[in-house]
Amino acid sequence: MCIDDVIGGVSAANSVISGAKVPRQCRSGESVHFLVQTRDSFNNNQLNGGASVTVQLKGAAQYTGNVRDCGDGSYVIDCNPTKAGDYEVFVDVNGQSIAGSPFVMTVLPGMCIASFFFIFSTDICDRSRCCGTMQNEHISGAKRESRNESQLAYCSHG
């Protein structure tokens, strides 16, 4: 006699982050991806989608994660925090916290995009935002064109 496993309803307490975990750190503007695997009260993986999965980041700012139901009991989470600071990541299934939630994540300031520009007049440059001036220097490997600009202003923050 064969006895089939019986899968019960979704249990938030048994549901987990699967595969890549919620990172402890990321850079602002970087997408963060992780997978939620829903489980039943017997700790079996759910085989069907349809659960209400929500993700909230709370801290220096508040963000709501995008949730994609894979239809097999797993849910892909994508969030893109843009403000640096410390966050708690709350993951709920059907209104209840999953195992380990909230998770702690620190969002570091974003990387400076390596771009440069010329300032032809010092009147345009807001000295409170400029990080310095350069003449005939390299910025991110790009050599300044050989013109007679009096100064090249550059900023390390966007």
N, C-alpha and C positions, 0 to 999 in steps of 0.2 A: 504494500500500500504506500503510495506516494503522498506526502503532505506538502502542499505548496506553502511557501512563506506568505504570511499575510502582512501587508504593509498598511499601517494605520495612518491616521491624519498627520498633518505637518506638526512637528514639535519644534518651536523656536529654540527651546533650551538645548536640543540635540543638534540643531543646525549649526554649521561651521563655515569658516573661511577655508576654502580648499585651494591647493596649489600655491600660487604666489600669494603671500600674506599681505595684509595692510602694511605698507612700508612705515618704518619708524620715522623716516625723513624723506622729503622730496623737495624740489625747487619750485617756487611759485611759477605758475604758467605751465608746468609739466602735467600731463595727464597721469592719473593714478588709476590702475586697473587691478581688480581682484575678482575672485569668483566665490559666490555663496552657494554652498551645497545644502539644500534642505533635507532634513531627515525626519523620520517618524518617531513615535514614542518608544519603539523597539530599537532605535538607532540605525535603522535601515535607510539607505539613500532613497529619497523620493524619486519616482520614475516619471512623473508628470509635472508640468508647470502649473501656473495658475495661482500660486500663493502671492500675497501682497508683500513685496520686499521693498523696504525703504532704507535710504542711507542719508544721514545728516552729519555734516561737519560743523562743529560748534567750537568757537574759540575767538581768535582775532577777528574773524568775520563768520558768517554762516553761509553754508553751501548745501545744496541738495544734490546727491549723486544721481546719475542716470542709471537706470536699471533695465537690462534686457533679459527677458525670460527666454531661456533656451529650449523650453518645452520638455525638458527631461529631468526636472527637479533642480537644475542649476541655474544661476543668474549671474550674468556678467555685470560688474559694477564699474562705472567710469566716473571720475570726478576730476575737476580741474581747479584747485584752489589757486587764487591769484594774489592773495595777501599773505605775507610772511607772518609766522607766529605759531603758537602751540594750539593744537586742536584735539578734541575728542571726536572720534568717529563712531556714531551710533548706527548699528545695523539691526533692523527689526524685521521680523517675519510675522505677518498677521498681527501687527501691533505689539509684539513681545520681543524683547532683546534676545539675540542669538548668543551662544556660548562665547564668553570673552568680551562681549560688547559692554561698554564702549572701549575702543582701541585708542591708543595715544599716538599722535603723529605730529611732527614738527615740520612746518613748511619754511624752508630757507629762502632768503631773497633770490630772485631769479638771476640767471647768468646774463651778463651783459652781451647783447647781440653785437658782434664786431662790425660796426659800420662807422664811417667817418664822414665828416662834412667840413666845408670851409666857411669861415666867417670872414667876410670882406670888410666889415667895419666893426670896430670894437664897440660901437653904440648898440649893435644888435645883441651882443653877448651879455646875458644876465650873469654877472659875476657870482651871484649866490648859487647858481646852478652849475656853473662850469667847474670842472675839476682841475683845470690847468690849461696852459697854452703850450704849444709846441711849434717849432720851426724845423722844417726838413727832417721830420721824424717818421718812424714807421708806426702805424696803428694796426694791430691785428695782422701784421704781415703785408699790409698795403702801403706802398710808398706814396707820400704826398707828391702831387704833381708839381713840377718845377715852374711855378708862377711866382709872382712877387707879392703874395698876400702878406700882410703885416703879421698876422697871427692865425693859428689854427686852434680853434677851441674844440675840446672834446669832453664828453661826459660819460661817466661809467654807470649811470643809472638812467633808466628809461622813463 
